[in-house]
Structures are given as structure tokens and as C-alpha cells.
């Protein structure tokens, strides 16, 4: 009987150790899973007013500016991310801006694009002129069913009329040279959307 007790006690001890080890393992897996889903929350891109514009017409063309058109080309590289910096696929990115002289033309320089699986949209347009007493800017409306709609304007970081109040909405702008010596521009920006 003492042997049976010893086996029983050993079984209980072994079971307790096994149960403790199993609990520790599960807790570790939960922490690892939590860490994999944890992120440093980025602030959503600030909203601005939409301006007095008609957003009802737009094209899906990747080229709002083509060689031979007036003005200088602007190659935009946009990413749409969530607050954990993960790409948002399938977001609608609507764009509207003035022409190179700062005038808004009906049905011109307006586009609607869908983000790729990497949250990216790339297109070429004209580098906009100054309009409405504001620094050069481009209007964006970004929509996705799982996120709050974002209406905002982006400016350019090397524009002397961009002040600190809108600096967080300023795109990095770089000058480039195209074939034939044509001057153009490239700009990059990451939008961060807030969840609903």
C-alpha cells in the first residue's frame, strides 16, 4: 500500500509539474501572441477641410499628366496604413488639385485609385501651382469600410509658405530629371487611418 501511495504521490507530483509546465507554456504562447499583435500606435493623419470643390468626377488613369502637357510632372508614391503601420489593402484614394498655374479645371487633375495589398498607390500628375492663398497642396479623400474616412490636404515640405502648423501634412519632395532633361518631382507620404 505504501508503494501505491508513493506511485500516487509521484503521479500527483508529476501531474502538478506537468500542469504547471503546461500553464507556463500556455502563458508564454499568449504573451508571444500578444506581442506579435501589439504595436506602437501611430497617430492618425490629421483631417482638414475638403475645400469648396466638386469631388463627383474622377478618372482611374495612372497618368493625370502626360509628356507634352503643360507644367512639370509630379510622381506621387502613397501608402495607406493602419495605426500599427500595417498596409490597408483596397482603400479608395481620391485625389483633386489645381493645375500648374493654380487653377482648378473641371474634370482635370482628379483621380480615384485603390490601394494594393501593400497599401500603395502610385500615379503621375502635374506639380500644382499656388491657389486660394494657400501653399501648393493636393486634396485627398481616403475611404475603407473598416476605417474612418479621412479628408485632408497634403503640402510640400520644401515650400517656403508651409508653416509649422501644417508641417505634419507636408510631403517630402525631391527634384528629378527625366529623359530629355525635363525637370520633374517625386513625393512620398504615408497616411494613417483610424479604425471606426
Buried (B, 14 or more C-beta within 10 A) or exposed (E): EEEEEEEEEEEEEEEEEEEEEEEEEEEEEEEEEEEEEEEEEEEBBEBBEBBEEEBEEBBEEEEBBEEEBEBBBBBBBBBBBBBEBEBBBBBBBBBBBBBBEBEBEEEBBBBBBEBBEEBBBEBBBBBBBBBEEBBBBBBBBBBBEEBEEBBBBBBBBEBEEBEEEBEEBBBEBEEEEEEEEEEBBBBBBBBBBBEE
